[in-house]
Amino acid sequence: MKDLTVVITALVGFAVTLFSGYIVIPYLRKLKFGQTILEDGPNWHKSKQGTPTMGGIMIVLGVIVSLVIAVIYSLITKNRFFGEINDSYKFTVTVSGVVMAVCMSAIGFVDDYIKVVKKRNLGLTARQKTFLQLLVSAFYLVSLSIAGMKTTTIPFIGDIDITRGFGLLFWPIALCFIYGFTNAVNLTDGIDGLASSVTLVVACGFMLASGFLTLTSNNVICAALAGACVGFICWNAHPAKVFMGDTGSMFLGGLVVAISFGIGRPVLLIFAGIIYLLEALSDIIQVAYYKKTKKRIFKMAPLHHHFEMCGWSENKIVFVFSFVTFVGCFIALLPIVFNL
């Protein structure tokens, strides 16, 4: 019988995220959990004031429920996913990755709660958020080390031993990598449908990568994420009826990073997540340049706001950024397909 785990996972992720919106969004409205628009954002974003935020709960719910269904299905059918669940290393990598993403989401939830309920628009302080994110990232890396992670693969170079010598540099670099990309995804969530659309493409790209590498557990996580993203886009596409908030964007960031580690090639996220990277770099460059010269390189940062100020519509930005992500994923797949 053909293994339908990936298809079922994606469909459940989509359905749970989509239909949970009929419950979650009215509840968020009832609690008056509306987004407060920052003063330094584009003026036309003021019309979005009060749109329910923290909708990322829907994405988390969609992913978790679909993964539970995938496990139940695998126990019944004894498929390849079932075999990987019984592999201690793959099981640890899979579970710790999801747990890491959920913990990142919890940090985002606290941040959103402070913004919305406590009426402190900046949420957690930068120091508080950084400490918590680095702590979660460190525990995740410790879990990988304990599970037996000994190498990482770099295209055109091969497997690098990360247990001795210069290979030990992998761990502090990985810590910064996780922290950086989680926040980069957070920065990408600035206009309707952008973070969810870009992440959908990334999830599909890594789903193909996992398929080529026959990593079923990672493939299932990608399917869960892709399905949840499609379900959320139905509510978050312009004009958005709900925002994901840091609750959702930090979950997405944590999960795409976990997926890249799951295939043993986190370096490929630099290509697949090129939009995340550009969004983060634009913000860093803008701040650093302004502090030094009191002038701006971009009309507004992060990058998507620059294009808004150039007159691009939100839908155009989402389409172009998603296409650039598609190209980045294609480049990331080449070393896997051709075993480079």
URZISUL-V89559 format. One record per backbone hydrogen bond with DSSP energy under -1.0 kcal/mol. CO is the residue of the C=O (numbers start at 1). NH is the residue of the N-H. If there is no record, write none. Layout:
CO/NH ; CO/NH
This chain:
4/8 ; 5/9 ; 6/10 ; 7/11 ; 8/12 ; 9/13 ; 10/14 ; 11/15 ; 12/16 ; 13/17 ; 14/18 ; 15/19 ; 16/20 ; 20/23 ; 20/24 ; 21/25 ; 23/27 ; 24/28 ; 25/29 ; 26/30 ; 27/31 ; 28/33 ; 32/34 ; 33/53 ; 35/50 ; 38/41 ; 42/45 ; 43/46 ; 45/48 ; 46/49 ; 48/51 ; 51/35 ; 52/243 ; 54/57 ; 55/58 ; 56/60 ; 57/61 ; 58/62 ; 59/63 ; 60/64 ; 61/65 ; 62/66 ; 63/67 ; 64/68 ; 65/69 ; 66/70 ; 67/71 ; 68/72 ; 69/73 ; 70/74 ; 71/75 ; 72/76 ; 73/77 ; 74/78 ; 79/83 ; 80/84 ; 81/85 ; 82/86 ; 84/87 ; 87/91 ; 88/92 ; 89/93 ; 90/94 ; 91/95 ; 92/96 ; 93/97 ; 94/98 ; 95/99 ; 96/100 ; 97/101 ; 98/102 ; 99/103 ; 100/104 ; 101/105 ; 102/106 ; 103/107 ; 104/108 ; 105/109 ; 106/110 ; 107/111 ; 108/112 ; 109/113 ; 110/114 ; 111/115 ; 112/116 ; 113/117 ; 113/118 ; 114/120 ; 120/123 ; 125/129 ; 126/130 ; 127/131 ; 128/132 ; 129/133 ; 130/134 ; 131/135 ; 132/136 ; 133/137 ; 134/138 ; 135/139 ; 136/140 ; 137/141 ; 138/142 ; 139/143 ; 140/144 ; 141/145 ; 142/146 ; 143/147 ; 144/149 ; 150/162 ; 152/160 ; 154/157 ; 154/158 ; 158/154 ; 160/152 ; 164/167 ; 165/168 ; 166/169 ; 167/170 ; 168/171 ; 169/173 ; 170/174 ; 171/175 ; 172/176 ; 173/177 ; 174/178 ; 175/179 ; 176/180 ; 177/181 ; 178/182 ; 179/183 ; 180/184 ; 181/185 ; 182/186 ; 183/187 ; 184/188 ; 188/190 ; 191/194 ; 193/197 ; 194/198 ; 195/199 ; 196/200 ; 197/201 ; 198/202 ; 199/203 ; 200/204 ; 201/205 ; 202/206 ; 203/207 ; 204/208 ; 205/209 ; 206/210 ; 207/211 ; 208/212 ; 209/213 ; 210/215 ; 211/214 ; 215/219 ; 216/220 ; 217/221 ; 218/222 ; 219/223 ; 220/224 ; 221/225 ; 222/226 ; 223/227 ; 224/228 ; 225/229 ; 226/230 ; 227/231 ; 228/232 ; 229/233 ; 230/234 ; 232/235 ; 232/236 ; 233/237 ; 235/241 ; 243/55 ; 244/56 ; 244/248 ; 245/249 ; 246/250 ; 248/252 ; 249/253 ; 250/254 ; 251/255 ; 252/256 ; 253/257 ; 254/258 ; 255/259 ; 256/260 ; 257/261 ; 258/262 ; 259/263 ; 260/265 ; 261/264 ; 264/153 ; 265/268 ; 266/269 ; 267/270 ; 268/272 ; 269/273 ; 271/274 ; 273/277 ; 274/278 ; 275/279 ; 276/280 ; 277/281 ; 278/282 ; 279/283 ; 280/284 ; 281/285 ; 282/286 ; 283/287 ; 284/288 ; 285/289 ; 286/290 ; 287/291 ; 288/292 ; 289/293 ; 290/294 ; 302/305 ; 302/306 ; 303/307 ; 304/308 ; 305/309 ; 307/312 ; 308/311 ; 313/317 ; 314/318 ; 315/319 ; 316/320 ; 317/321 ; 318/322 ; 319/323 ; 320/324 ; 321/325 ; 322/326 ; 323/327 ; 324/328 ; 325/329 ; 326/330 ; 327/331 ; 328/332 ; 329/333 ; 330/334 ; 333/337 ; 334/338 ; 335/340 ; 340/156
